Amino acid sequence: MELLRDKAKSLLTGGAVQVVIGYAAGSATDRFRPHFARSADDADRLIFGEGCRQNLAVYLLKPEVRAMGKAAVVGGPTTLRTLLQYAVENQIADGLVVALALEDGRVEELTSFAAVEEYLAQRPHGLSDGDRAELEQHAARSQKDRWAYWSAELARCIRCYACRAACPLCYCEQCITENNQPQWVPVASDAFGNLEWNVVRAMHLAGRCVNCGSCAAACPENIRIDLLNQVLAQEAMTQFGAEAGYSVRKEYALSVFKPDDKETFIR
C-alpha cells in the first residue's frame, strides 16, 4: 500500500503525471471506488486489495479525465492489456499514460507501450484454470442447450447498460442504443431487444475483449455476459491466432483480411 502511495506521490510532485487513477475506500469495508489523485494528499487515500477489480483504464478515454493532463493508471494484467488494445486501435499515443502494475506487493512503473508489452510477455497468457473449465463446460453443451441458456440469461437483462459503462472497450461516442433514426434496439427491455443488444455488443468486442470481467461485475442481475465475450475471444484465438492486448503490432482480428484466413467459422 505504502509503495503505491509513494510512487503516486513521486509521479505527481515531480510533474511526470497530473493525475493517478487508482482505488479508494468505498461505502463499506468490502467496497472500493475509483479515485483520481491529483496531489500528494490525494495519493494518501489510494488503496489496493482483493476487491479492487474494476478495470480503471475505462476512464482514460473520458474527455474530462484527458483534460486533467497526463495520467497514471493502477491495475493488473487486464488493465495493461487494455492499454495495448487502445494502442492498436489508435486511442492513446505512446508515452501519454503511465501504467502502475501491481503484483505480489510490488509496484512496477511502465512508461511506454514497449515496456507494457515486455511486462506482459513475461507472464502467463490465456484464461485462468477456472475460466477455462467454465468455457469447456459451456462448449460441451449442445447448440440447443446453449441457445436455451443464453435466452434465459439475457431475458433477465434490464437494459441499464452498466456493462457498457464499465467496459473499457465500449468507447463509441454514440452507441447504437442511442440511435432512434433508425431504432436499432427497442428502448424498453424485452426478450428480443435484450438478445439483440447483448449479441451486438459481444460481436463488437469479438477479438478485442481483454477478459477483465468488469461487465459482469457491474451487472445488477448477475448475468455472466463476460462468459459470452470469452467464448468469442476463444473463437478469435482458434480461427485467427489473435489474442487481444498483448502486442501493439497485432491488428484487431475482425478489421483485417488475409488471403490465407480459414473460413471454417462460416457455417
C-alpha positions as CSV (number, residue, x, y, z in Angstrom):
1,M,0.0,0.0,0.0
2,E,2.7,2.5,1.0
3,L,4.8,1.6,-2.1
4,L,1.8,2.5,-4.3
5,R,1.2,5.8,-2.4
6,D,4.9,6.7,-2.5
7,K,5.1,6.0,-6.2
8,A,2.0,8.1,-6.9
9,K,3.3,11.0,-4.8
10,S,6.6,10.9,-6.7
11,L,4.9,11.0,-10.1
12,L,2.6,13.8,-9.1
13,T,5.1,16.1,-7.2
14,G,7.7,15.5,-9.9
15,G,5.3,16.5,-12.6
16,A,5.6,13.2,-14.5
17,V,1.8,12.9,-14.4
18,Q,-1.1,15.2,-13.4
19,V,-3.5,12.5,-12.1
20,V,-3.2,9.0,-10.8
21,I,-6.2,6.8,-11.4
22,G,-6.5,4.2,-8.6
23,Y,-8.8,2.9,-5.9
24,A,-10.0,4.3,-2.6
25,A,-12.3,3.0,0.1
26,G,-15.9,2.8,-0.8
27,S,-19.2,2.9,1.2
28,A,-18.4,-0.3,3.0
29,T,-15.3,-2.2,4.1
30,D,-15.6,-4.6,1.2
31,R,-16.4,-1.9,-1.4
32,F,-13.9,0.2,-3.4
33,R,-14.3,3.1,-5.8
34,P,-12.3,4.8,-8.4
35,H,-10.1,7.6,-7.0
36,F,-8.4,10.4,-9.0
37,A,-5.4,11.5,-7.1
38,R,-4.1,15.0,-8.2
39,S,-1.9,15.8,-5.3
40,A,0.3,14.1,-2.7
41,D,-2.5,14.4,-0.1
42,D,-4.9,12.8,-2.6
43,A,-2.4,9.9,-3.0
44,D,-2.7,9.1,0.7
45,R,-6.2,7.8,0.0
46,L,-5.0,5.2,-2.6
47,I,-5.5,1.6,-1.6
48,F,-5.4,-1.8,-3.4
49,G,-6.8,-5.1,-2.3
50,E,-8.7,-8.2,-3.3
51,G,-11.9,-6.3,-4.2
52,C,-10.2,-3.8,-6.5
53,R,-11.3,-5.5,-9.7
54,Q,-12.7,-2.7,-11.9
55,N,-10.7,-2.0,-15.0
56,L,-9.7,1.6,-14.4
57,A,-8.4,2.0,-18.0
58,V,-12.1,2.8,-18.8
59,Y,-11.5,6.4,-17.6
60,L,-8.5,7.1,-19.8
61,L,-10.6,8.0,-22.8
62,K,-13.1,10.2,-20.9
63,P,-12.8,13.8,-22.1
64,E,-13.0,15.2,-18.5
65,V,-10.1,12.9,-17.5
66,R,-8.0,13.7,-20.5
67,A,-8.5,17.4,-19.6
68,M,-6.7,16.7,-16.3
69,G,-3.4,16.1,-18.1
70,K,-1.1,13.1,-18.4
71,A,-2.4,10.1,-16.3
72,A,-1.1,7.1,-14.5
73,V,-3.4,4.2,-14.1
74,V,-3.2,1.5,-11.4
75,G,-4.1,-2.1,-12.3
76,G,-3.1,-5.7,-13.1
77,P,-2.6,-7.6,-16.4
78,T,-6.1,-6.9,-17.8
79,T,-5.6,-3.2,-17.4
80,L,-2.3,-3.4,-19.1
81,R,-3.8,-5.4,-21.9
82,T,-6.4,-2.7,-22.3
83,L,-3.6,-0.1,-22.8
84,L,-2.1,-2.2,-25.6
85,Q,-5.5,-2.7,-27.2
86,Y,-6.0,1.1,-27.1
87,A,-2.7,1.5,-28.8
88,V,-3.7,-1.0,-31.6
89,E,-7.0,1.0,-32.0
90,N,-5.2,4.4,-32.1
91,Q,-7.0,5.6,-29.0
92,I,-3.9,6.6,-26.9
93,A,-0.5,7.7,-28.2
94,D,2.7,6.1,-26.7
95,G,4.1,8.0,-23.7
96,L,0.8,9.7,-22.8
97,V,0.0,7.3,-20.0
98,V,2.0,5.6,-17.2
99,A,0.9,2.1,-16.0
100,L,1.4,1.2,-12.4
101,A,1.4,-2.6,-12.4
102,L,0.7,-4.2,-9.1
103,E,1.9,-7.7,-8.4
104,D,2.9,-9.5,-5.2
105,G,3.2,-6.3,-3.2
106,R,5.4,-4.7,-5.9
107,V,4.7,-1.6,-8.0
108,E,6.2,-1.6,-11.5
109,E,6.2,1.8,-13.3
110,L,5.8,1.2,-17.1
111,T,6.1,4.4,-19.1
112,S,5.8,3.1,-22.7
113,F,3.8,0.6,-24.6
114,A,7.0,-1.4,-25.3
115,A,7.5,-1.7,-21.5
116,V,3.9,-2.9,-21.0
117,E,4.4,-5.4,-23.8
118,E,7.6,-6.7,-22.3
119,Y,6.0,-7.0,-18.8
120,L,3.0,-9.0,-20.2
121,A,5.3,-11.2,-22.2
122,Q,6.9,-12.5,-19.0
123,R,3.5,-13.5,-17.5
124,P,1.1,-16.3,-18.4
125,H,-1.3,-15.7,-21.3
126,G,-4.7,-17.1,-21.8
127,L,-7.5,-17.9,-19.4
128,S,-7.2,-19.0,-15.7
129,D,-8.0,-22.6,-14.9
130,G,-11.4,-21.6,-13.6
131,D,-12.3,-19.7,-16.7
132,R,-11.0,-22.4,-19.0
133,A,-13.0,-25.1,-17.2
134,E,-16.2,-23.0,-17.4
135,L,-15.7,-22.4,-21.1
136,E,-15.1,-26.1,-21.7
137,Q,-18.3,-26.9,-19.8
138,H,-20.2,-24.4,-21.8
139,A,-18.8,-25.7,-25.1
140,A,-19.8,-29.2,-24.2
141,R,-23.5,-28.3,-24.2
142,S,-25.5,-28.9,-27.4
143,Q,-26.3,-25.9,-29.6
144,K,-29.9,-26.2,-28.4
145,D,-28.9,-26.1,-24.8
146,R,-26.5,-23.1,-25.3
147,W,-29.4,-21.2,-27.0
148,A,-31.7,-22.0,-24.1
149,Y,-29.1,-21.0,-21.6
150,W,-28.4,-17.6,-23.2
151,S,-32.1,-16.9,-24.0
152,A,-32.9,-17.4,-20.3
153,E,-29.9,-15.4,-19.1
154,L,-30.4,-12.4,-21.4
155,A,-34.1,-12.3,-20.7
156,R,-33.2,-11.1,-17.2
157,C,-31.4,-8.1,-18.6
158,I,-33.0,-4.8,-17.6
159,R,-31.0,-2.8,-20.2
160,C,-29.4,-0.5,-17.7
161,Y,-26.2,-0.5,-19.8
162,A,-23.9,-0.8,-16.7
163,C,-21.9,-3.3,-18.7
164,R,-21.3,-0.7,-21.4
165,A,-20.3,1.9,-18.9
166,A,-17.8,-0.5,-17.1
167,C,-16.3,-1.9,-20.3
168,P,-13.1,-0.1,-21.4
169,L,-13.6,-1.2,-25.0
170,C,-17.1,0.2,-25.3
171,Y,-16.0,3.7,-26.1
172,C,-18.1,4.7,-29.1
173,E,-19.2,8.3,-28.8
174,Q,-22.7,7.3,-29.9
175,C,-23.9,3.8,-29.2
176,I,-26.5,2.1,-31.4
177,T,-28.8,2.0,-28.4
178,E,-28.9,5.8,-28.5
179,N,-29.8,6.0,-32.2
180,N,-33.6,6.2,-32.8
181,Q,-33.4,7.0,-36.6
182,P,-33.5,4.1,-37.3
183,Q,-34.3,2.5,-34.0
184,W,-31.8,-0.4,-33.8
185,V,-32.6,-1.5,-30.2
186,P,-36.0,-1.1,-28.6
187,V,-35.9,1.3,-25.6
188,A,-38.0,-0.9,-23.3
189,S,-36.5,-4.1,-22.0
190,D,-37.9,-7.2,-23.7
191,A,-36.6,-10.6,-24.7
192,F,-35.8,-9.7,-28.4
193,G,-34.3,-6.4,-27.6
194,N,-32.2,-7.8,-24.8
195,L,-30.9,-10.5,-27.1
196,E,-30.2,-8.0,-29.9
197,W,-28.3,-5.7,-27.6
198,N,-26.1,-8.3,-25.9
199,V,-25.3,-10.1,-29.2
200,V,-24.4,-6.9,-30.9
201,R,-22.2,-5.8,-28.0
202,A,-20.5,-9.2,-27.9
203,M,-19.7,-9.1,-31.6
204,H,-18.3,-5.6,-31.3
205,L,-15.9,-7.0,-28.7
206,A,-15.0,-10.1,-30.6
207,G,-11.2,-10.3,-30.7
208,R,-10.9,-7.2,-28.6
209,C,-12.1,-8.3,-25.1
210,V,-9.2,-8.4,-22.5
211,N,-11.3,-10.6,-20.1
212,C,-11.2,-8.1,-17.2
213,G,-14.7,-9.1,-16.1
214,S,-15.8,-5.6,-15.4
215,C,-19.0,-6.0,-17.4
216,A,-20.3,-9.0,-15.3
217,A,-19.2,-7.3,-12.1
218,A,-21.3,-4.3,-12.9
219,C,-24.4,-6.2,-13.9
220,P,-27.1,-5.8,-11.3
221,E,-28.7,-9.0,-12.5
222,N,-25.5,-11.1,-12.2
223,I,-25.7,-12.2,-15.8
224,R,-22.4,-13.8,-17.0
225,I,-22.0,-11.6,-20.0
226,D,-18.2,-12.0,-19.6
227,L,-18.6,-15.6,-20.5
228,L,-20.1,-14.7,-23.8
229,N,-17.1,-12.5,-24.5
230,Q,-14.8,-15.3,-23.5
231,V,-16.4,-17.6,-26.0
232,L,-15.8,-15.2,-28.8
233,A,-12.3,-14.4,-27.7
234,Q,-11.5,-18.2,-27.7
235,E,-13.0,-18.4,-31.2
236,A,-10.8,-15.5,-32.4
237,M,-7.8,-17.2,-31.0
238,T,-8.7,-20.5,-32.6
239,Q,-9.5,-19.1,-36.0
240,F,-7.1,-16.2,-36.3
241,G,-4.4,-16.7,-33.6
242,A,-5.5,-13.3,-32.2
243,E,-5.3,-12.6,-28.5
244,A,-6.2,-9.1,-27.6
245,G,-4.0,-6.8,-25.7
246,Y,-0.6,-8.5,-25.8
247,S,1.1,-6.5,-28.6
248,V,0.8,-3.1,-30.2
249,R,1.7,-4.8,-33.5
250,K,-1.3,-7.1,-33.7
251,E,-4.3,-5.8,-35.5
252,Y,-7.9,-6.4,-34.4
253,A,-8.9,-9.8,-35.8
254,L,-12.1,-8.6,-37.5
255,S,-10.6,-5.5,-39.0
256,V,-8.2,-7.1,-41.4
257,F,-8.3,-9.6,-44.2
258,K,-5.7,-12.2,-45.0
259,P,-5.9,-14.4,-48.1
260,D,-5.0,-17.5,-46.0
261,D,-7.6,-16.9,-43.3
262,K,-9.5,-20.0,-42.5
263,E,-13.2,-19.9,-43.3
264,T,-14.3,-22.8,-41.2
265,F,-16.3,-20.4,-39.0
266,I,-18.8,-19.8,-41.8
267,R,-21.3,-22.5,-41.2
